[in-house]
Amino acid sequence: MQIVLYLHSLFHIKCNAMAGYREKFIKALRHIGSTIPTRLLISVTKQKLIVPVYHIISDEPVDHISPLYPIKNVKDFIKDLDFLLKNYTPIDYYNLKALIDNGKSPGKNSFLLTFDDGLREFHDIISPILLQKGIPSICFLNSDFIDNKKMFYRYKAGLLINAFSKNAMLLKKDNVLKWFYLHSLGKQNNFSKTILSVNFRNQRFLDDLAQLINLDFNQYLLEQQPYLTGLQINSLINKGFYFGSHSCNHPEYSYLSMHEQIQQTKESVIEITNRFSLSYKTFAFPFTDYGVSKDFFQTILEKEKIVDVSFGCAGLKRDTFCRHIQRIPFEIFDLSAKEIVNAEYIYFLLKSIFGKNVIIRK
């Protein structure tokens, strides 16, 4: 009862549906959640299926990602997997699709592991661990970035933040100061926030800033090879891994018209399924599916059947479209899988009290 009262008050004090709130809520629940058996929470919520999502695993800092979000190391990743294997049975994409096609829930507690952005570490670090533990997974690719031909604008921002963090003198250059003055958007005192305020529509500003400090994104792509190559992807497919689309170039869908949303989805799905001879079509939203219309989902899942199954990233939550599955981000602060999953179950229970655990599309 005390937990319910605490959650009730916390919900009304902080809940405002803004980006970042959910992660703060999950963090606030970490200690409460860690004291409750996961299987008890599964039983109470009746949510037997979870779909975790990661981007990268690395024991070393990664210049294009470290300034953006926490990176789990190999040791913590293995701990996460051991927790999942203790409480759930791993399933693959076809197992999930069969459940959806037949309108059934899994008979056993189950998890489907997913990874976004098609980063090189999926080949070098992640896949050997998954093969050793017998865990299937889906890796979602941005079709424009395969073979390191282009780079996600947010990773460009990460490289810029890293460059300024390592060399503060760059911030004193006259042309750099002018750039920050023109693009500060009210954040003049924080160079990181200013850089991160650049969005998909005005991403060319990042290229302009990089030129001012002689940061060559193409050289970084060539030397560091941050993305998977076609050869690596084919090798991973032969080992039993699944691949899907993550759009062409990773835009926020809220910045796109519906026509552009359909185009991004359709072009990337066709490119990836054709290039790698895939017999299935699956797609995971870049960033978030928040605010994406019912018409979009009807188009890609029902009318044109561009994809068989799609994925969001809103945590443990139901959706009005049964072929659209919400995933749980596993890169939240320094939280373990158990802390994240148990907090998600508690959050799910709280939302159910207020009728907020189902996403209604309009």
N, C-alpha and C positions, 0 to 999 in steps of 0.2 A: 504494500500500500504506500509506503514511504517513497519507493522508487517511482510509482505512478504520479504521486503528488509533485515530486521533484521534476519529473519530465514534463508534467502539465505546466508548471510555472516556467520552466526553461523554454518550453514551446512558445508560450504567449509573450515572453520577454524578448526572445530573439528571432522567432520565425518570421521571415519577410520574403521568402522565395528568391532572394538575391544570390547571385553567383558567389560561391565560397562559403555560404552559410552552412550547407550540408556537411562539408568537411570539418568545420569548426564544431558542429554538433556531434559528429562522430568522435572527434577528439575528446570532447567533453564527457562522452559516455565510455571512454576506453576502460576506466578502472571499474566501473559498475559492470560492464559487459564481461570483463575478464574473469569475474567471480562466478558467472553462471555457466553451467554446462551447455555447450553448443547444441547437443542433441535435444535438450529440453526446449530450447528456443525454437528449434526446427519443428518439434512436436506441437508447440503452442501456436506458432504462426502457420503451420501446414505448408510452408514454403520449402519443398524438398530440393529444388533446383537453384543453384547459384551459378553465375557466369562472371568470374573474376577477369579483370583486364589490367595488363601491365603495358609499358612501352619498352623498357630497357632494364637489363641487369648488368652491373659492372662493379668491379672492385676498385676501379680507377675513376677519377673525375673525367667527365666528358664535356669538352668545351662548349658544344652547342646545346647541351641539355642541363648541365649542373646549375646554371643560373635560373632555370625555369621551374624545376620541380625536383623533389628528392629522388635519388637513385638508390634502389636496394642493391646491396652487395650479394654475392653468391651465397654466403652463409645464411643470411636472413631469408633469401629466396628459397633455399632448401628447407628451412624451418617452416616457411609458408606452405610449401608443397606437402611436407610431412603432416602438418595440421589438416590440410584438405584431405589427404589420403586416409587419415584416421577417422574422419567424420563423414566423408562422402566417397562415392565411387566415380572415377573419371569416365566421361562419355565423349564421343566424338561428334562431329557435325551431323553425320547421318543419323545417329541415335537421337539427337535433338529434333531434327526434321521429322523423323518418324513419329515422335511424341506429338508434335504440332499437327502433322497430317491426320493423326488418329484422335486428336482432341483429348489426349491423356496426360496425366501427371506421371513423373517417374515413379516406379515401384520402390526404388531405393533412393536414399539421399544421394544426389548427383551433382557433379560440377563439370562445366565445360570451360577450359582455359583459353583465353584469347590475348592477343598482343596487337598493338596498333603501331602504325607508321612504317613498318617494314624495315627496321633498322638492322645493321650488320650484326649486332650482338645477338640477334635471334639465331643466326647461323653459328657464330663463333662460340657463344657462351651458353645460351638457353637451350638450344635443341639437344646438345649432348646430355644435359641433365635430364631433360624430359624423356629422352630415349632410354636412359638408364632406369628411370622410375616407371616407365611404361605409361606415360601420360600423353594423350593426343592433344592437339591444340590447333587453333586457327590464327593465322597471322594476316592482318589486314594491310593492304598495300595502297599507296598513292601511285597511280599509274605514271604520273609525270616524273616521279623521283627514282623509279627503278633504274639501275645501272648508273646512279649518281649523275644524272643529266641535269637536274635542277634541285633546289633546296627549299624546304618549307620556310615561309617567311618568319615564323616564330623561332626557328632554329638560327636564322640569321640574326634575330634580336639577341638570342643567347650568346652568339659569338661576339657581338658588339659589346654586350654587357661584360663579358669575360675580358675583352681587350681593354676596356676602360678601367676595370677593376685591377688589372695587372699593371697598367701604366696611367696613373692619374694625370700626368703631364699632358696627355692627349686632350683632356678636357679644357686646357688653357689655350689651345690653338684658336685663333680668331675666327676662322671659318667654321670650326666645330661649335664654338660658343654661339655663333650666328644661327647654326642649324638648331641648336637646342632652344634658342629664343623663339625661332619661328614655329617650332613643333612642340613646345613645352606643354600646351593644353592645360595650363594651370599647375604644372608639376615642375616648376623651374628648379626646385631644390633637390630633386631626386632624379639622377640621370637614368637609373634603371626603370623607374615608372614611366618616364618620358618615352624611352625606347619601347617599352611594352605597350604603350598606348597606341602605337602604330598598328592598324588593322589590315585586313585582307585588301580592302579597297585602296588604301594609300601605302601599300607595302614598298612602293618604289622609293619612299623616303629612306628606308633602311639601306638601299643600294647607294643612295646619295651620300649618306653618312659614312658608309664603309669606304667609299672612294676618298673621302676627306682624310681618312686615317690609314690609307693604303692597305685595307683589309680586303683580300681577294677571295670571294666566296667560291669561285670556280676552282681556284688552286686548292682550297680546303677540300672540296669535293673530290678532286683528283688525288690528293695525297692521303686524306683520311678515309675516304670511301665509307661515309656514314650509313649508306643505304645498301640493301641487298642487291645483288646483281641477278640477271636472268639465270645464269649458270647456277648460282647458289640456290635460287628458288626451285629450279628443276631438280636439283639434288635433294632438297628437302621434301619435295613432293614424292620423290621415289622412296623416301624413308617413311612416308605415311603422314606427313604434315599437310594441313589444309590451308588454303589461301583465299582471301576475299578482297573486296574493294573497300577503299577508305576515301573515295572521291579522287579526282584528278590531282589537285594541288592543295588540298587541305584548307578550304575556306570555312569561315563561320557561316552556316547555312542561313542564319538570321539576316546576313548581309546580302543575300541573294534573292532575286525574284523566283517565283515557283518554276518558271521556264529554265532559269539557270540551275536551280536545284536538280531538276530532272536531267538536264544536260550533263552536269557534273557526275551524277550517279550512273546514268546510262552509258556514257562514254567510257568511264573507268571500268565498269563491270564488263562491258564488251571487250575492251582492250585486254583485261586480265584473263578472262575466261578463254578468249580465243588464243592469246599468246601462249598460255600454259595448258591448253587443251583440257580445261576443267569441265566436269559434267554437272556442276552445281553452280549456283549464283547467289552469293551472299555479300552483304554490305554492312559496314559499321560507320555510323556518323562521325565525321571529324568534329572535335569539340563537343557539341551537344545537339540533341534533337529538340531542345526546348523551343516552343513556339512554332514548330513546323506543322503545317496544316493537315487536316484530315484528307484534303484532296490530294496532297502529295503522297500520302501512304496508300490511298486507294489506287493511285496511278501506278506506283512501283510494285505494289504487292498483289493487286487484283486486276486492274484494267489492262495494263501493258505487261504485267508480270516480269518486270525488269529484274527483280530478285526473288528468290524463294523465301529467304529469311533475312531480316535486318536486325541491327543491334543499336541500342542507345547506350547511355552511360549515366543513368539517373539513380543508380544504386538498386536496392531491393525494392522494386516497385512493379505493379502490374500495368499493362497498357491495354487500351481498348482494341488494339489490333493484335490478335493472337500470334501473328507471324513477326511481330516486332518485340524483341526481347531486351529488357534493360540489364545492364551489367554493373558490377560493383568495382569501382577503381581500387586497386590495391597499392597505390603509391600515395598514401596520405600521411604527411609528416613522417614520424618515425614509428608508426603503428605496425604491429604484427598482423598477420592474417586473422588470428583469433580475435584480436581487439577490434579489427575492422568489421569482420563478419558478425560477431555478437552484437556490436553497436548497431549494425544495420538491422538486425532482427528486432532490437528494442525500438529503434526508430520506426520500423514498419508497424509495430504494435501501437505506438503512439499515434502515427498517422491514421491508423484504422479507426481510432477513437473519434477522429474528426472527419472521417471519410476522405482522407487525402492520400490513400495508398494506391490509387488507380489514376493513371494519366488519361484525361479526357481530351480528345482531339477536337478542334473546332475548324 
